Amino acid sequence: MKKTEWKRECPKCGKEMYYKHKRGLNSAIKLNTKCQHCCQSGSVKDTSNGNWIRNCPSCNKELSYKDKRSYLKYEEKKSLCNSCTQKRDIKNGTRICWNKGKKMDDKYRESVRNGWKKSRQHRIGEHHPFFGKDGPMKGKSMPSGSLEKRIETMKKRDKFWFGHSVNFNKEACRFFDLLNEDKNINGIHALNGGERCFSGFFLDYYISDMNIAVEYDEKKHFKGGELKKEDKIRQMILERDHGIKFIRIKECETFEKFLIQFNKQYENIISNNNS
């Protein structure tokens, strides 16, 4: 169909209006609709002709209204213009907050407090929806469900899994090599056979003959001067499931400081085993 087949003229300005379908044209003819421009221009009423205009009783300023209803409402109340209303309120003192400078007596204060308690009564104590239920932090000291699933998955694989971890500390590996030479042992780390994995957790350094693990803790492993909760849980799981004994070394600059920390904890482990 041609575009010009369904068209009509605006009843107000005579502008041609086109329609995509015949039903749209029939509906517009029935409702006698105007074009978009005429509809928008007619949405705001013209008050310049003085139909809905009145004067302020105080300053005689002209006040215009959009409709007859508003005009009659304010004419009946003999309302003032905005500027005169503000001047009147300032003069009378009614613009000041009604309770400025006033103090609540004990009786009123108690009634406010009781009203607040009454409004919260259905959420206090036994009435609270979470009363007696375990919160989201319950059981965080033990492995969560997701951690148990992870351990289960890793146990389905080989009991021990060798391989380089994605992230490791090269300086720590250098200290571990020096420790192997000094103690004449063959400890495993990332650059010497790959970090040993137990239950999905990688150990920085592991002495298989003695079942001892050495963890080199950088600053990121501490929060507020204490070892992070995740590292404590990790150590607890490995001690419980595999009987691994841990030596934790804080990050240091020289091998001498590293060796002092290692010897102190290593001697304690040996003395406990002998006893």
SULQUIQUI-V197734 format. One record per pair of residues at least 24 apart in sequence whose ideal C-beta (glycine too) atoms are under 10 Angstrom apart, sorted by the first residue. I is the first residue (numbers start at 1). J is the second residue. D is the distance in whole Angstrom. If there is no record, write none. Layout:
i->{I	I}
j->{J	J}
d->{D	D}
This chain:
i->{8	8	9	10	10	10	10	10	10	11	11	12	12	12	12	12	13	13	13	47	54	54	55	56	56	56	56	56	56	57	57	58	58	58	58	58	59	59	59	140	140	141	141	141	141	142	142	142	143	143	143	143	143	143	144	147	147	147	147	147	148	149	150	150	150	151	151	151	151	151	151	152	152	153	153	154	154	154	154	154	155	155	155	155	157	157	158	159	159	159	159	160	160	160	160	160	161	161	161	161	161	161	161	162	162	162	162	162	162	163	163	163	163	163	163	163	164	164	164	164	164	164	164	165	165	165	165	165	165	165	165	165	166	166	167	168	168	168	168	168	169	169	169	169	171	171	171	171	171	171	171	172	172	172	172	172	172	172	172	172	172	172	173	173	173	174	174	175	175	175	175	175	175	175	175	175	175	175	176	176	176	176	176	176	176	177	178	178	178	179	179	179	179	179	179	179	179	179	180	180	182	182	182	182	183	183	183	183	183	185	185	185	187	187	187	188	189	189	196	198	198	198	198	198	199	199	199	199	199	199	200	200	201	201	201	201	201	201	202	203	203	203	203	204	204	205	205	205	206	207	207	207	207	210	210	210	210	210	210	211	211	211	211	211	212	212	212	212	212	212	212	212	213	213	213	213	213	213	213	213	214	214	214	214	214	214	214	214	214	215	215	215	215	215	216	216	216	216	216	216	216	216	217	217	217	217	218	218	219	219	220	221	221	221	222	222	245	245	245	245}
j->{33	35	35	34	35	36	37	38	39	35	38	37	38	39	41	42	37	38	41	71	78	79	81	80	81	82	83	84	85	81	84	83	84	85	87	88	83	84	87	229	233	229	232	233	236	233	236	237	199	233	234	236	237	240	233	199	200	233	234	237	237	200	199	200	201	198	199	200	201	237	241	199	200	199	200	197	198	199	200	201	198	199	200	241	197	200	197	197	198	199	242	196	197	198	206	208	194	195	196	197	198	200	202	188	193	194	195	196	197	190	193	194	195	196	197	202	189	190	191	193	194	195	202	189	190	194	195	196	197	202	203	204	190	202	202	194	195	202	204	216	204	216	218	251	216	218	251	252	253	255	258	204	205	214	215	216	217	218	249	251	252	258	204	205	216	255	258	205	214	216	249	252	254	255	257	258	259	262	204	205	206	214	216	249	258	255	255	258	259	205	207	214	249	255	258	259	262	266	205	207	255	259	262	263	207	259	262	263	266	209	210	212	212	213	214	213	214	216	244	237	238	241	242	244	234	237	238	240	241	242	234	237	234	235	237	238	242	244	234	234	238	244	246	248	249	247	249	262	244	244	245	247	266	244	245	266	269	270	273	242	243	244	245	269	244	245	246	247	265	266	269	270	238	239	242	244	245	246	247	248	246	247	248	249	258	261	262	265	266	246	247	248	249	250	247	248	249	250	251	252	258	261	248	249	250	251	250	251	250	251	251	248	250	251	250	251	269	270	272	273}
d->{9	10	9	5	4	9	8	6	10	9	9	9	5	9	9	8	7	6	9	10	10	9	9	6	4	9	9	6	9	9	8	9	4	9	8	8	7	6	9	7	8	8	8	7	8	8	8	9	10	7	9	9	6	10	9	9	8	8	9	8	10	10	8	5	9	10	5	6	9	7	8	9	9	10	7	7	8	6	4	9	10	7	9	9	9	9	9	10	9	10	10	6	7	7	10	9	9	10	8	4	9	9	9	8	7	5	8	7	8	10	10	5	8	9	7	9	10	6	8	9	5	7	9	10	6	8	5	10	8	5	9	9	10	9	9	10	7	9	7	9	8	6	7	8	8	10	8	9	9	10	10	6	8	9	9	4	10	9	8	8	10	9	9	9	9	8	10	9	9	7	8	8	9	6	10	5	8	9	8	5	10	7	8	10	9	10	5	8	8	8	10	8	10	8	8	7	7	10	9	9	8	7	9	10	9	9	9	9	9	8	8	10	8	9	7	10	9	9	10	9	6	8	5	7	9	6	7	10	6	7	10	9	6	9	7	6	10	10	10	10	8	8	9	10	9	9	9	10	8	10	9	9	10	10	8	9	8	9	9	8	6	6	6	10	7	5	8	6	9	8	7	10	7	9	9	5	7	5	7	9	8	5	8	6	10	10	7	9	9	6	7	5	7	10	10	8	5	8	7	9	8	10	6	7	6	6	9	5	9	6	9	9	9	9	8	9	5	10	8	8}
